[in-house]
Amino acid sequence: MKRLLFPAFLLLPLLVVAQWRPDISGSWSGLLLQNEGGFSDRFELYMNLEQIGLSVRGTAYVRLGELHAEMKVSGFQTLDGSWRISELEILRNNKAGLTVAWCMKEYDLRADYRQGELVLTGPWWGNSSYGPCVPGSITLRKRIKVASLLGGEYPVDVQPHG
């Protein structure tokens, strides 16, 4: 019996780490990059997300100068732990006088910790009324609240030092 319990205790930390997945609720900011041949190579991107179990909902806001749009988003966590998020509808937009069609995007994002920040990264693709959009990638950052990780009631942002 002791021989069976010892290997089980060695594997327990691996099982706990494999099951742990960060909550992606909150405000995110970063860049949406578009591959060569797209409208622009980079846009500002902001997301406000609410995670409810294995699903997520919220808004995405993309901006390039005066050109901007806010989209309703919804998604789910896949079996490999990434987040498949889809833009569902345009809530507000400003085409800045240009003849453009908004790309309704889908994202396949993975949450990871990098240098004290929770980061969402991955590819995006989509379609507009003109057809498929030139795809690209996304990098979004969110500050970690140290006190909330430790169960405290006064959150403190983690800042890079040095």
N, CA and C atoms as a LAMMPS dump frame, in Angstrom:
ITEM: TIMESTEP
0
ITEM: NUMBER OF ATOMS
486
ITEM: BOX BOUNDS ff ff ff
-5.0000000000000000e+02 5.0000000000000000e+02
-5.0000000000000000e+02 5.0000000000000000e+02
-5.0000000000000000e+02 5.0000000000000000e+02
ITEM: ATOMS id mol type element x y z
1 1 1 N 0.827 -1.198 0
2 1 2 C 0 0 0
3 1 3 C 0.875 1.268 0
4 2 1 N 1.952 1.245 0.824
5 2 2 C 2.844 2.408 0.879
6 2 3 C 3.506 2.655 -0.471
7 3 1 N 3.796 1.583 -1.199
8 3 2 C 4.423 1.735 -2.51
9 3 3 C 3.514 2.465 -3.487
10 4 1 N 2.213 2.3 -3.369
11 4 2 C 1.257 2.964 -4.256
12 4 3 C 1.051 4.416 -3.872
13 5 1 N 1.062 4.738 -2.575
14 5 2 C 0.816 6.105 -2.123
15 5 3 C 1.975 7.037 -2.451
16 6 1 N 3.21 6.568 -2.336
17 6 2 C 4.364 7.425 -2.582
18 6 3 C 4.355 7.999 -4.002
19 7 1 N 4.179 7.193 -5.07
20 7 2 C 4.101 7.775 -6.429
21 7 3 C 2.914 8.722 -6.591
22 8 1 N 1.818 8.423 -5.914
23 8 2 C 0.641 9.297 -6.016
24 8 3 C 0.945 10.674 -5.441
25 9 1 N 1.675 10.743 -4.315
26 9 2 C 2.042 12.031 -3.727
27 9 3 C 3.014 12.8 -4.611
28 10 1 N 3.866 12.101 -5.338
29 10 2 C 4.783 12.767 -6.259
30 10 3 C 4.049 13.379 -7.439
31 11 1 N 2.98 12.749 -7.881
32 11 2 C 2.217 13.24 -9.024
33 11 3 C 1.207 14.309 -8.655
34 12 1 N 0.839 14.415 -7.384
35 12 2 C -0.183 15.364 -6.959
36 12 3 C 0.131 16.81 -7.367
37 13 1 N 1.351 17.324 -7.14
38 13 2 C 1.621 18.706 -7.575
39 13 3 C 1.459 18.898 -9.085
40 14 1 N 1.82 17.91 -9.875
41 14 2 C 1.653 18.018 -11.325
42 14 3 C 0.189 18.088 -11.708
43 15 1 N -0.649 17.328 -11.039
44 15 2 C -2.085 17.354 -11.329
45 15 3 C -2.701 18.691 -10.95
46 16 1 N -2.278 19.255 -9.81
47 16 2 C -2.806 20.552 -9.378
48 16 3 C -2.411 21.632 -10.373
49 17 1 N -1.142 21.674 -10.804
50 17 2 C -0.677 22.673 -11.77
51 17 3 C -1.401 22.505 -13.103
52 18 1 N -1.615 21.279 -13.551
53 18 2 C -2.287 21.035 -14.826
54 18 3 C -3.737 21.509 -14.788
55 19 1 N -4.38 21.46 -13.626
56 19 2 C -5.775 21.876 -13.503
57 19 3 C -5.915 23.383 -13.304
58 20 1 N -4.864 24.065 -12.82
59 20 2 C -4.944 25.485 -12.55
60 20 3 C -4.921 26.264 -13.852
61 21 1 N -5.885 27.143 -13.975
62 21 2 C -5.926 28.025 -15.14
63 21 3 C -6.31 29.411 -14.652
64 22 1 N -5.629 30.454 -15.121
65 22 2 C -5.906 31.803 -14.624
66 22 3 C -7.282 32.3 -15.065
67 23 1 N -7.879 33.119 -14.225
68 23 2 C -9.142 33.79 -14.546
69 23 3 C -8.801 34.948 -15.48
70 24 1 N -9.439 35.025 -16.639
71 24 2 C -9.118 36.086 -17.601
72 24 3 C -10.075 37.27 -17.502
73 25 1 N -10.913 37.305 -16.449
74 25 2 C -11.797 38.454 -16.241
75 25 3 C -10.97 39.715 -16.037
76 26 1 N -11.466 40.84 -16.546
77 26 2 C -10.813 42.118 -16.313
78 26 3 C -10.578 42.902 -17.579
79 27 1 N -9.812 43.971 -17.434
80 27 2 C -9.487 44.872 -18.539
81 27 3 C -8.12 44.526 -19.1
82 28 1 N -8.043 44.444 -20.403
83 28 2 C -6.837 44.064 -21.122
84 28 3 C -6.499 45.154 -22.13
85 29 1 N -5.224 45.348 -22.401
86 29 2 C -4.821 46.296 -23.441
87 29 3 C -3.595 45.758 -24.162
88 30 1 N -3.476 46.142 -25.435
89 30 2 C -2.33 45.689 -26.209
90 30 3 C -2.468 45.988 -27.677
91 31 1 N -1.932 45.082 -28.492
92 31 2 C -1.883 45.293 -29.939
93 31 3 C -2.535 44.152 -30.703
94 32 1 N -3.196 44.521 -31.772
95 32 2 C -3.668 43.584 -32.776
96 32 3 C -2.778 43.825 -33.988
97 33 1 N -1.998 42.824 -34.355
98 33 2 C -1.119 42.932 -35.517
99 33 3 C -1.791 42.259 -36.704
100 34 1 N -1.643 42.869 -37.882
101 34 2 C -2.226 42.313 -39.105
102 34 3 C -1.096 41.989 -40.075
103 35 1 N -1.158 40.808 -40.668
104 35 2 C -0.127 40.364 -41.606
105 35 3 C -0.054 41.295 -42.813
106 36 1 N 1.02 41.17 -43.561
107 36 2 C 1.25 41.992 -44.742
108 36 3 C 0.069 41.901 -45.715
109 37 1 N -0.332 43.055 -46.258
110 37 2 C -1.453 43.115 -47.191
111 37 3 C -2.75 43.555 -46.538
112 38 1 N -2.735 43.733 -45.215
113 38 2 C -3.92 44.182 -44.492
114 38 3 C -4.05 45.697 -44.53
115 39 1 N -5.102 46.201 -43.921
116 39 2 C -5.384 47.638 -43.878
117 39 3 C -4.257 48.387 -43.161
118 40 1 N -3.778 47.819 -42.046
119 40 2 C -2.672 48.395 -41.285
120 40 3 C -1.928 47.256 -40.591
121 41 1 N -0.657 47.464 -40.3
122 41 2 C 0.094 46.388 -39.654
123 41 3 C -0.157 46.298 -38.159
124 42 1 N -0.71 47.373 -37.533
125 42 2 C -0.984 47.326 -36.096
126 42 3 C -2.145 48.242 -35.719
127 43 1 N -2.942 47.76 -34.786
128 43 2 C -4.063 48.49 -34.212
129 43 3 C -3.954 48.401 -32.692
130 44 1 N -4.481 49.391 -31.997
131 44 2 C -4.63 49.273 -30.548
132 44 3 C -5.816 48.349 -30.3
133 45 1 N -5.736 47.522 -29.267
134 45 2 C -6.831 46.621 -28.927
135 45 3 C -7.027 46.61 -27.42
136 46 1 N -8.284 46.75 -27.004
137 46 2 C -8.656 46.705 -25.593
138 46 3 C -9.806 45.71 -25.46
139 47 1 N -9.783 44.933 -24.39
140 47 2 C -10.883 44.006 -24.125
141 47 3 C -11.283 44.113 -22.663
142 48 1 N -12.574 44.05 -22.423
143 48 2 C -13.131 43.911 -21.082
144 48 3 C -13.839 42.575 -21.071
145 49 1 N -13.353 41.655 -20.248
146 49 2 C -13.86 40.29 -20.262
147 49 3 C -14.392 39.889 -18.899
148 50 1 N -15.419 39.053 -18.913
149 50 2 C -15.96 38.439 -17.711
150 50 3 C -15.979 36.934 -17.939
151 51 1 N -15.161 36.235 -17.167
152 51 2 C -15.12 34.771 -17.271
153 51 3 C -16.151 34.175 -16.332
154 52 1 N -16.967 33.266 -16.861
155 52 2 C -17.966 32.562 -16.075
156 52 3 C -17.724 31.074 -16.321
157 53 1 N -16.955 30.456 -15.422
158 53 2 C -16.59 29.054 -15.621
159 53 3 C -15.719 28.897 -16.85
160 54 1 N -16.19 28.088 -17.793
161 54 2 C -15.439 27.853 -19.031
162 54 3 C -15.898 28.748 -20.178
163 55 1 N -16.737 29.75 -19.878
164 55 2 C -17.172 30.681 -20.922
165 55 3 C -16.721 32.092 -20.561
166 56 1 N -16.75 32.957 -21.57
167 56 2 C -16.339 34.339 -21.381
168 56 3 C -17.219 35.227 -22.253
169 57 1 N -17.479 36.448 -21.775
170 57 2 C -18.234 37.436 -22.55
171 57 3 C -17.677 38.808 -22.241
172 58 1 N -17.984 39.761 -23.115
173 58 2 C -17.499 41.111 -22.887
174 58 3 C -17.474 41.931 -24.147
175 59 1 N -16.505 42.859 -24.216
176 59 2 C -16.374 43.74 -25.373
177 59 3 C -14.913 43.815 -25.807
178 60 1 N -14.732 44.071 -27.094
179 60 2 C -13.408 44.329 -27.669
180 60 3 C -13.479 45.683 -28.354
181 61 1 N -12.445 46.477 -28.204
182 61 2 C -12.383 47.807 -28.789
183 61 3 C -11.097 47.904 -29.59
184 62 1 N -11.22 48.128 -30.891
185 62 2 C -10.057 48.24 -31.773
186 62 3 C -9.976 49.674 -32.289
187 63 1 N -8.731 50.214 -32.368
188 63 2 C -8.576 51.614 -32.774
189 63 3 C -7.314 51.808 -33.587
190 64 1 N -7.453 52.646 -34.614
191 64 2 C -6.337 53.124 -35.418
192 64 3 C -6.626 54.596 -35.683
193 65 1 N -6.023 55.475 -34.883
194 65 2 C -6.321 56.905 -34.996
195 65 3 C -7.789 57.161 -34.692
196 66 1 N -8.476 57.859 -35.615
197 66 2 C -9.902 58.148 -35.428
198 66 3 C -10.797 56.968 -35.808
199 67 1 N -10.261 56.009 -36.498
200 67 2 C -10.991 54.81 -36.911
201 67 3 C -11.075 53.866 -35.707
202 68 1 N -12.294 53.547 -35.276
203 68 2 C -12.431 52.652 -34.122
204 68 3 C -13.79 51.971 -34.115
205 69 1 N -13.838 50.838 -33.398
206 69 2 C -15.084 50.086 -33.25
207 69 3 C -15.07 49.32 -31.941
208 70 1 N -16.245 49.199 -31.347
209 70 2 C -16.426 48.376 -30.16
210 70 3 C -17.334 47.215 -30.535
211 71 1 N -16.898 46.006 -30.22
212 71 2 C -17.621 44.79 -30.588
213 71 3 C -18.038 44.017 -29.337
214 72 1 N -19.193 43.378 -29.404
215 72 2 C -19.608 42.436 -28.372
216 72 3 C -18.896 41.12 -28.655
217 73 1 N -18.314 40.498 -27.613
218 73 2 C -17.595 39.236 -27.791
219 73 3 C -18.139 38.166 -26.846
220 74 1 N -17.945 36.937 -27.26
221 74 2 C -18.33 35.781 -26.452
222 74 3 C -17.411 34.635 -26.827
223 75 1 N -17.179 33.732 -25.876
224 75 2 C -16.302 32.614 -26.194
225 75 3 C -16.307 31.539 -25.14
226 76 1 N -15.362 30.61 -25.299
227 76 2 C -15.278 29.461 -24.406
228 76 3 C -13.833 28.982 -24.343
229 77 1 N -13.54 28.224 -23.278
230 77 2 C -12.221 27.64 -23.13
231 77 3 C -12.219 26.265 -23.793
232 78 1 N -11.217 26.026 -24.628
233 78 2 C -11.114 24.762 -25.352
234 78 3 C -10.447 23.705 -24.472
235 79 1 N -10.452 22.481 -24.933
236 79 2 C -9.85 21.385 -24.171
237 79 3 C -8.362 21.574 -23.93
238 80 1 N -7.665 22.285 -24.835
239 80 2 C -6.223 22.5 -24.638
240 80 3 C -5.926 23.712 -23.756
241 81 1 N -6.974 24.369 -23.236
242 81 2 C -6.789 25.493 -22.315
243 81 3 C -6.795 26.862 -22.963
244 82 1 N -6.811 26.941 -24.293
245 82 2 C -6.857 28.253 -24.951
246 82 3 C -8.303 28.767 -24.942
247 83 1 N -8.45 30.029 -25.285
248 83 2 C -9.771 30.677 -25.313
249 83 3 C -10.151 30.984 -26.747
250 84 1 N -11.271 30.475 -27.22
251 84 2 C -11.804 30.775 -28.555
252 84 3 C -12.863 31.864 -28.357
253 85 1 N -12.545 33.059 -28.8
254 85 2 C -13.418 34.227 -28.613
255 85 3 C -13.838 34.753 -29.971
256 86 1 N -15.135 35.06 -30.114
257 86 2 C -15.696 35.557 -31.375
258 86 3 C -16.35 36.913 -31.17
259 87 1 N -16.14 37.805 -32.14
260 87 2 C -16.872 39.072 -32.151
261 87 3 C -18.251 38.792 -32.737
262 88 1 N -19.297 39.208 -32.013
263 88 2 C -20.667 38.883 -32.406
264 88 3 C -21.379 40.014 -33.133
265 89 1 N -21.167 41.243 -32.68
266 89 2 C -21.834 42.389 -33.298
267 89 3 C -21.079 43.67 -33.001
268 90 1 N -21.288 44.662 -33.859
269 90 2 C -20.681 45.981 -33.665
270 90 3 C -21.606 46.785 -32.754
271 91 1 N -21.076 47.259 -31.634
272 91 2 C -21.865 48.065 -30.7
273 91 3 C -21.785 49.546 -31.053
274 92 1 N -20.573 50.03 -31.377
275 92 2 C -20.333 51.424 -31.772
276 92 3 C -19.152 51.441 -32.72
277 93 1 N -19.14 52.45 -33.605
278 93 2 C -17.975 52.555 -34.481
279 93 3 C -17.882 53.939 -35.096
280 94 1 N -16.694 54.263 -35.576
281 94 2 C -16.428 55.484 -36.314
282 94 3 C -15.489 55.097 -37.45
283 95 1 N -15.95 55.231 -38.67
284 95 2 C -15.117 54.873 -39.826
285 95 3 C -14.257 56.035 -40.298
286 96 1 N -14.299 57.143 -39.563
287 96 2 C -13.446 58.306 -39.836
288 96 3 C -13.553 58.765 -41.287
289 97 1 N -14.743 58.667 -41.871
290 97 2 C -14.964 59.114 -43.238
291 97 3 C -14.427 58.185 -44.309
292 98 1 N -13.929 57.033 -43.945
293 98 2 C -13.363 56.095 -44.912
294 98 3 C -14.414 55.079 -45.364
295 99 1 N -14.23 54.548 -46.557
296 99 2 C -15.096 53.486 -47.055
297 99 3 C -14.445 52.155 -46.68
298 100 1 N -14.764 51.702 -45.475
299 100 2 C -14.194 50.458 -44.955
300 100 3 C -15.311 49.59 -44.392
301 101 1 N -15.045 48.323 -44.288
302 101 2 C -15.968 47.383 -43.646
303 101 3 C -15.241 46.772 -42.462
304 102 1 N -15.924 46.658 -41.347
305 102 2 C -15.297 46.096 -40.155
306 102 3 C -15.107 44.598 -40.306
307 103 1 N -13.982 44.129 -39.855
308 103 2 C -13.679 42.702 -39.829
309 103 3 C -14.218 42.124 -38.529
310 104 1 N -15.098 41.154 -38.626
311 104 2 C -15.605 40.456 -37.45
312 104 3 C -14.656 39.296 -37.194
313 105 1 N -13.93 39.414 -36.095
314 105 2 C -12.796 38.536 -35.853
315 105 3 C -13.117 37.384 -34.905
316 106 1 N -12.283 36.347 -35.013
317 106 2 C -12.231 35.261 -34.048
318 106 3 C -10.802 35.196 -33.554
319 107 1 N -10.663 34.891 -32.273
320 107 2 C -9.355 34.829 -31.642
321 107 3 C -9.167 33.445 -31.022
322 108 1 N -7.948 32.96 -31.019
323 108 2 C -7.591 31.736 -30.304
324 108 3 C -6.447 32.138 -29.374
325 109 1 N -6.788 32.481 -28.134
326 109 2 C -5.828 33.1 -27.222
327 109 3 C -5.441 32.176 -26.079
328 110 1 N -4.196 32.268 -25.686
329 110 2 C -3.674 31.477 -24.576
330 110 3 C -3.205 32.444 -23.494
331 111 1 N -3.569 32.153 -22.231
332 111 2 C -3.149 32.965 -21.09
333 111 3 C -1.866 32.408 -20.499
334 112 1 N -0.876 33.287 -20.299
335 112 2 C 0.406 32.907 -19.71
336 112 3 C 0.899 34.058 -18.839
337 113 1 N 1.765 33.74 -17.875
338 113 2 C 2.41 34.772 -17.075
339 113 3 C 3.769 35.073 -17.669
340 114 1 N 4.045 36.381 -17.878
341 114 2 C 5.336 36.827 -18.4
342 114 3 C 5.773 38.066 -17.635
343 115 1 N 6.883 37.985 -16.986
344 115 2 C 7.47 39.121 -16.26
345 115 3 C 6.461 39.805 -15.344
346 116 1 N 5.731 39.027 -14.55
347 116 2 C 4.799 39.583 -13.574
348 116 3 C 3.473 40.033 -14.138
349 117 1 N 3.209 39.74 -15.398
350 117 2 C 1.939 40.128 -16.009
351 117 3 C 1.237 38.907 -16.584
352 118 1 N -0.08 38.947 -16.537
353 118 2 C -0.868 37.938 -17.224
354 118 3 C -1.04 38.425 -18.66
355 119 1 N -0.694 37.583 -19.624
356 119 2 C -0.691 37.96 -21.038
357 119 3 C -1.581 37.003 -21.823
358 120 1 N -2.388 37.552 -22.727
359 120 2 C -3.169 36.762 -23.683
360 120 3 C -2.535 36.933 -25.049
361 121 1 N -2.168 35.841 -25.691
362 121 2 C -1.56 35.916 -27.018
363 121 3 C -2.143 34.844 -27.919
364 122 1 N -2.102 35.121 -29.217
365 122 2 C -2.524 34.119 -30.177
366 122 3 C -2.953 34.726 -31.498
367 123 1 N -3.373 33.871 -32.414
368 123 2 C -3.781 34.325 -33.742
369 123 3 C -5.222 34.836 -33.773
370 124 1 N -5.512 35.622 -34.798
371 124 2 C -6.888 36.02 -35.091
372 124 3 C -7.111 35.89 -36.593
373 125 1 N -8.381 35.781 -36.981
374 125 2 C -8.805 35.731 -38.379
375 125 3 C -10.24 36.228 -38.405
376 126 1 N -10.774 36.504 -39.585
377 126 2 C -12.15 36.981 -39.636
378 126 3 C -12.63 37.261 -41.04
379 127 1 N -13.834 37.836 -41.096
380 127 2 C -14.483 38.174 -42.361
381 127 3 C -15.148 39.533 -42.265
382 128 1 N -15.201 40.218 -43.392
383 128 2 C -15.943 41.475 -43.508
384 128 3 C -16.92 41.318 -44.667
385 129 1 N -17.669 42.36 -44.953
386 129 2 C -18.595 42.294 -46.082
387 129 3 C -17.851 42.176 -47.411
388 130 1 N -16.537 42.456 -47.423
389 130 2 C -15.717 42.312 -48.626
390 130 3 C -15.107 40.916 -48.754
391 131 1 N -15.268 40.074 -47.725
392 131 2 C -14.689 38.73 -47.742
393 131 3 C -13.735 38.525 -46.589
394 132 1 N -12.864 37.509 -46.682
395 132 2 C -11.938 37.223 -45.588
396 132 3 C -10.974 38.382 -45.332
397 133 1 N -10.661 38.604 -44.069
398 133 2 C -9.699 39.634 -43.671
399 133 3 C -8.299 39.031 -43.667
400 134 1 N -7.305 39.884 -43.864
401 134 2 C -5.921 39.445 -43.709
402 134 3 C -5.724 39.198 -42.213
403 135 1 N -5.374 37.975 -41.812
404 135 2 C -5.288 37.63 -40.387
405 135 3 C -4.033 38.185 -39.73
406 136 1 N -3.852 37.858 -38.465
407 136 2 C -2.676 38.316 -37.738
408 136 3 C -2.596 37.71 -36.363
409 137 1 N -2.037 38.475 -35.419
410 137 2 C -1.864 37.98 -34.054
411 137 3 C -2.208 39.08 -33.057
412 138 1 N -2.375 38.659 -31.806
413 138 2 C -2.774 39.565 -30.729
414 138 3 C -1.875 39.341 -29.527
415 139 1 N -1.529 40.44 -28.843
416 139 2 C -0.878 40.376 -27.54
417 139 3 C -1.575 41.381 -26.639
418 140 1 N -2.171 40.885 -25.556
419 140 2 C -2.865 41.725 -24.575
420 140 3 C -2.251 41.486 -23.208
421 141 1 N -2.199 42.555 -22.389
422 141 2 C -1.631 42.452 -21.042
423 141 3 C -2.632 42.902 -19.99
424 142 1 N -2.52 42.246 -18.829
425 142 2 C -3.348 42.596 -17.67
426 142 3 C -2.454 42.512 -16.445
427 143 1 N -2.526 43.501 -15.562
428 143 2 C -1.727 43.47 -14.336
429 143 3 C -2.327 42.467 -13.362
430 144 1 N -1.447 41.809 -12.619
431 144 2 C -1.869 40.841 -11.618
432 144 3 C -2.11 41.583 -10.309
433 145 1 N -3.178 41.275 -9.642
434 145 2 C -3.478 41.85 -8.333
435 145 3 C -2.91 40.914 -7.262
436 146 1 N -1.796 41.312 -6.638
437 146 2 C -1.099 40.443 -5.689
438 146 3 C -1.987 40.098 -4.507
439 147 1 N -2.616 41.079 -3.89
440 147 2 C -3.404 40.814 -2.689
441 147 3 C -4.568 39.88 -2.984
442 148 1 N -5.159 39.997 -4.171
443 148 2 C -6.27 39.101 -4.478
444 148 3 C -5.768 37.68 -4.686
445 149 1 N -4.527 37.512 -5.179
446 149 2 C -3.957 36.176 -5.3
447 149 3 C -3.714 35.569 -3.927
448 150 1 N -3.37 36.41 -2.97
449 150 2 C -3.071 35.931 -1.631
450 150 3 C -4.303 35.919 -0.736
451 151 1 N -5.454 36.282 -1.268
452 151 2 C -6.682 36.255 -0.488
453 151 3 C -6.922 37.525 0.299
454 152 1 N -6.135 38.577 0.061
455 152 2 C -6.316 39.828 0.782
456 152 3 C -7.452 40.64 0.206
457 153 1 N -7.806 41.727 0.891
458 153 2 C -8.906 42.533 0.385
459 153 3 C -8.462 43.839 -0.264
460 154 1 N -7.149 44.162 -0.228
461 154 2 C -6.658 45.383 -0.825
462 154 3 C -5.685 45.041 -1.946
463 155 1 N -6.166 45.002 -3.21
464 155 2 C -5.287 44.601 -4.303
465 155 3 C -4.168 45.613 -4.556
466 156 1 N -3.022 45.104 -4.932
467 156 2 C -1.852 45.907 -5.26
468 156 3 C -1.341 45.458 -6.606
469 157 1 N -1.079 46.387 -7.514
470 157 2 C -0.544 46.022 -8.832
471 157 3 C 0.908 45.617 -8.703
472 158 1 N 1.284 44.602 -9.467
473 158 2 C 2.677 44.18 -9.568
474 158 3 C 3.324 45.018 -10.653
475 159 1 N 4.416 45.677 -10.337
476 159 2 C 5.116 46.51 -11.299
477 159 3 C 6.503 45.905 -11.561
478 160 1 N 6.974 45.926 -12.804
479 160 2 C 8.339 45.475 -13.064
480 160 3 C 9.338 46.427 -12.401
481 161 1 N 10.404 45.881 -11.825
482 161 2 C 11.43 46.699 -11.168
483 161 3 C 12.753 46.53 -11.86
484 162 1 N 13.542 47.585 -11.839
485 162 2 C 14.882 47.484 -12.386
486 162 3 C 14.979 47.987 -13.708
